[in-house]
């Protein structure tokens, strides 16, 4: 028993300087846990329709790739008003795969417009705001 305690104490005494030197050279980033996440990589987040005819819906499909390490799941897509209808990829998007968010503006009112679509998903960056604009003409 005394021999085991003596060997353990001697091991700790010999290893302590080595271990403390290695720990002091580590940075916070080395010690922090890295959490894998999904990441949106959009082709574009804005679109200008230019001049569009009245009462003819204008559609823009925004494409993205999941450049993260885990499947991306869109949980909510919301247009800034009732004049913009949305659709989106409902199933999980695996890393390296693509998905879409579609915005359809009803073009019922003449004049310039600027609308947004907010996309919420399991990404670190939080909600993404997509933007469409243009002018409805006769």
C-alpha positions in Angstrom: 0.0 0.0 0.0 2.8 2.4 0.9 4.5 1.5 -2.3 1.4 2.4 -4.4 1.1 5.7 -2.7 4.8 6.5 -3.2 4.6 5.6 -6.9 1.5 7.7 -7.4 3.0 10.7 -5.6 6.2 10.4 -7.6 4.2 10.2 -10.9 2.3 13.3 -10.0 5.5 15.2 -9.0 7.2 14.3 -12.3 4.1 15.0 -14.6 2.9 18.2 -13.0 5.5 20.5 -14.7 4.8 18.9 -18.1 1.0 19.1 -17.7 1.1 22.7 -16.5 3.3 23.8 -19.3 1.0 22.3 -21.9 -2.1 23.8 -20.3 -0.6 27.4 -20.2 0.1 27.2 -24.0 -3.5 26.4 -24.8 -5.9 29.2 -25.8 -9.5 29.7 -24.8 -10.5 28.5 -28.3 -8.6 25.2 -27.7 -10.5 24.6 -24.5 -13.9 25.7 -25.6 -16.4 23.2 -26.9 -17.2 23.6 -30.5 -20.8 23.1 -31.3 -21.7 22.1 -34.9 -24.4 24.1 -36.5 -26.3 24.6 -39.8 -25.2 27.6 -41.9 -27.2 29.4 -44.7 -25.1 30.4 -47.8 -27.5 32.4 -49.9 -27.0 33.0 -53.7 -28.6 36.4 -53.0 -30.8 37.9 -50.3 -32.3 40.8 -52.3 -34.2 41.0 -55.6 -35.4 43.9 -57.7 -38.3 43.0 -60.0 -38.1 46.4 -61.7 -41.4 47.4 -63.3 -44.1 44.7 -63.2 -47.7 44.8 -64.5 -50.6 45.3 -62.1 -52.4 42.2 -60.8 -49.8 39.8 -62.2 -48.0 38.1 -59.2 -44.2 38.4 -59.2 -42.3 35.4 -57.9 -38.7 35.2 -56.7 -37.1 31.9 -55.5 -34.2 32.5 -53.2 -31.8 29.6 -53.2 -29.3 28.6 -50.5 -26.9 25.9 -49.6 -26.4 24.4 -46.1 -22.6 24.9 -45.6 -22.8 23.8 -42.0 -22.1 20.5 -40.4 -25.6 19.4 -39.3 -29.0 19.3 -41.2 -30.6 22.7 -41.6 -34.3 23.0 -40.7 -36.4 26.1 -41.5 -38.8 26.6 -38.6 -40.6 29.8 -39.8 -40.9 32.0 -42.9 -42.9 35.2 -42.6 -43.7 37.9 -45.1 -43.8 41.5 -44.0 -47.5 41.8 -45.1 -50.4 39.9 -46.5 -49.5 40.9 -50.0 -46.4 38.6 -49.9 -47.1 34.8 -49.8 -44.2 32.5 -49.0 -43.3 28.9 -49.6 -40.1 27.1 -48.6 -38.3 23.7 -48.4 -40.0 22.0 -45.5 -37.8 19.0 -45.1 -34.3 19.1 -43.4 -31.5 20.2 -45.8 -28.4 18.0 -45.3 -24.9 19.6 -45.2 -23.9 20.5 -48.8 -27.5 20.3 -50.1 -29.6 23.2 -51.3 -33.1 24.5 -50.4 -35.3 27.5 -51.3 -37.6 30.2 -50.0 -40.1 31.5 -52.5 -41.7 34.9 -52.2 -44.8 35.8 -54.3 -45.9 39.5 -54.4 -49.5 39.9 -55.5 -48.9 43.3 -57.3 -52.5 44.5 -56.6 -51.5 48.0 -55.7 -49.9 50.5 -58.2 -46.6 52.1 -57.2 -43.2 51.2 -55.7 -43.0 48.5 -53.1 -40.3 47.1 -50.8 -41.2 43.9 -48.9 -39.3 41.5 -46.7 -39.4 37.9 -45.8 -37.9 36.7 -42.5 -36.5 33.2 -42.4 -35.9 31.5 -39.1 -33.9 28.2 -38.9 -31.6 26.3 -36.6 -28.6 28.5 -37.5 -26.3 30.4 -35.2 -26.7 33.7 -37.1 -30.4 33.9 -36.3 -33.2 35.0 -38.6 -32.3 36.1 -42.2 -34.2 38.9 -43.9 -34.8 38.5 -47.6 -35.8 41.6 -49.6 -37.9 42.1 -52.7 -38.7 45.4 -54.4 -40.0 46.9 -57.6 -42.8 49.1 -59.1 -46.2 48.0 -60.1 -47.4 49.8 -63.2 -50.6 49.7 -65.4 
